[in-house]
């Protein structure tokens, strides 16, 4: 098996009623089992990770007036996440400078978000091109209950080989949307310095 060596630049765009549209550039480096993620919006690690792991697929949603006000708070700086899948813990550096260790299982969803992995529950819809690559479009649905209310989110992915070039989540009944699109994918471009903790 070839050693994974790839850098992905991703633009995350989120639209939520009551908030201005939000965009965040994200870069992920992989070299073998090691990774480095940098998100440059000034959000905390928790907020950045929620873009990938939140049940509805939209990241952290404000639920109170205070939450709406907090959604506008951004720090100068960026989040850096480093680790290796064959270790127990990785390192998180928050935009305000705090550095802490975190179980690797909490970090890998963020680092692997553009890797195709399992597509169970997804329906193949057809072929397309994105980023000058041939891809396959898949659709699916996230369903559940949150705060006592049912939700359904539609998920669309464009997969090219080992990579998810586009992940788009839309609310079935409302205008919420989160889109994570790979804007550059460079294989063989990662060096030791890119994945150092």
Secondary structure, 3 states (H helix, E strand, C coil): CCCCEEEEEEEEEEECCCCCCEEEEEEEEEECCEEEEEECCCCCHHHHHHHHHCCCCCCCCCCCHHHHHHCCCCCCCCEEEEEECCCCEEEEECCCCCEEEEEHHHHHHHHCCCECCCCCCCEEEEEEEECCEEEEEEEEEEEEEECCEEEEEEEEEEEECCEEEEEEEEECCCCCEEEEEEEEEEECCCCHHHHCC
